[in-house]
Amino acid sequence: MNIKEAGARAGLPAKTIRYYEEIGLVTPPRDANGYRAFREADVHKLAFLGRARALGFTIEDCRTLLSLWEDDSRASADVKSLARGHLTEIDARIAALQDMRATLSDLVDRCAGDHRPDCPILQSIAGA
């Protein structure tokens, strides 16, 4: 199948598929005319990558996950370790966002929001 069909079935735009090919995550064979000829296995791989990226895994994590997925002798502990590390990163980002929200919420509460020029939001951003 061509890249448009593969993309539709995997839920990915052609641009993303070309990028994945460029960085070596997928390597579909080429027809005699030079066009990509995606196989069913390529579509499964693309869908796998799309779901992994949707979970926030980095490209390098996706490379590792793909390698583990294709390895029938893999240890699930390796997969769990990678996922646990990613979960720790997500928790850290959530904590940082919660801190950011608390700070901004406090600034919004302290700002009168009226016709006067005094604004604690701008003062805080300016470092004053």
N, C-alpha and C positions, 0 to 999 in steps of 0.2 A: 504494500500500500504506500501511497505517497505521504509526504510530511503533513499535509492538510488532514488527511484521513487519520493518520496516527495521532495527530494532535487532538482531533475531535474525540477520538476514543480514549485517549489518556487524560483529557481535560487540561491540556497545555497548549499555549500559543506556539506557533512555528518558530518564533524568535527564541523562545526558551529552549526548544528542542535543538535548534542550531547551536545555541550556546553550550548545552550539555554535550553535544557532539564535539564542539571546538575544544572543550576541556577534557575530553576523553571519557565522559561518563557513559555515553552510548556510542556505538560504532555500527550504524546500519550499513549493510552492503550497498553497493551502487550497481544500478543497471548498466547495460552497455552504453546507454546515452548519458551516463553520469548522474542521473537522478537517484536520490536515496530510495531504497526499496525496503521499507520497514516490514519486519516480520511480527508475528503475534508476540514473540518473546520480547521484542523491542518495545512494543506497546505496554506490556506488563512492567518492564523496567522503567519506562517513562512514568507510568501511573504510580509506581512505587516511589520514584524520586519526587513526584508532585506531592504525594501524601507526606513524605518525610520533610520536605521543605515547608509544607503547611503547618507542620508541628514545630517549625523553627530551627530545625537542624541546619547547620552550616553545610556548605558544599563539601568540605573535607569530611564532616561527619557522614554526609550522604554517601560519599565515596566508600567510607568504612562500612556503613550499613549495607550498601549494595554488595560489597565484597562478602560480608557475613551472610547475607541473604542467599547469595549464589554458592556458598560453601556448605555442602550437606554435612560436613564433619565439624561444623562450628560448635562452639560452646555457648549456650544461651547466657551464661555468665558474662561473656564478652559484650553481648548486645545489651544486657541489663546494666552493665557498668557504664557504657556509653550513654544510655538513656538516663541513668541516674545522674551522671555528670551534667547533662543538658538540663535536667529538672532543677538541679542546684543553681545553674545559671539563670533559669527562668525565675526561680524564687528570689534571687538577688535583684533581678530587674524589677520584679513586682515590689519588693521592699523599697527600692530607690524611687519608683513611681509613687508609692504611697507617701514617702517623705516629701517628694516634690508637691504632691497634692496637698498635704497638710500645710506646707509653707505657703503655697499660693492661696489656699483657702483662708489662712490667717491674714494674708495681705489684703485679700478682697474684703474680708470682714472689717479691717481697719481703715479701708478707703471710704471716705464719705460719699464719693460718687456724685458730688454736687458741682456747682459752678466755680468753686474755688480751685486754684491751681495746685494746692498741696495734694500730693498723691504718694502714699507709702509704697505702692506698687512700683512706681518709677524710681523712687528713692532707693528701694532695695535693689532693683536691677542695676542702678547706677553705682551701687556700692556705697552709698552715703549713709 
